[in-house]
């Protein structure tokens, strides 16, 4: 499920869901029509950012225990960070059912460029698939073209694909056989 947290333009949630369903074979996405409120406790006024770990915990508490192949991807349109990092594009529970991504730094305008919605949606898809890959147990991949490669900058996100490399795909297929996904 693609779950907006705070206000996210509904057309963005719809497009992200469509892109996942049409381009990624390991996931089926359903767009939530319900907006989960953004919690004040996650906001750090000194940094002027939201703590992704607090939001991820909030998301998991909001949905409770989930089972099977069900995953919840929270989507925010605010700047997020994780402890010891200046910012993150997203965060996930490794092998768990929950992940979050932020659209804030995926927009070309953030870097002083003109609006480019196709580039924006491509970046959103990559970060969504990356975090969902973590929920399936995948760790960061050394292959710079693999969607599971760690993005330290937007250039890293732009360079990598939205697809899993053959090694990560092999791991996912093994997991699917093990758990009869």
Secondary structure, 3 states (H helix, E strand, C coil): CEEEECCCCHHHHHHHHHHHHHHCCCCCCCECCCCECCCHHHEECCCCEEEHHHHHHHHHHHHCCCCCCCCEEEEECCCEECCCCCCCCEEECCCCCEEEEECHHHCHHHHCCCCCHHHHHHHHHHHHHHHHHHHCCCCCCCCCCCCCCCCCCHHHHHHCCCCCCHHHHHHHHHHHHHHCC
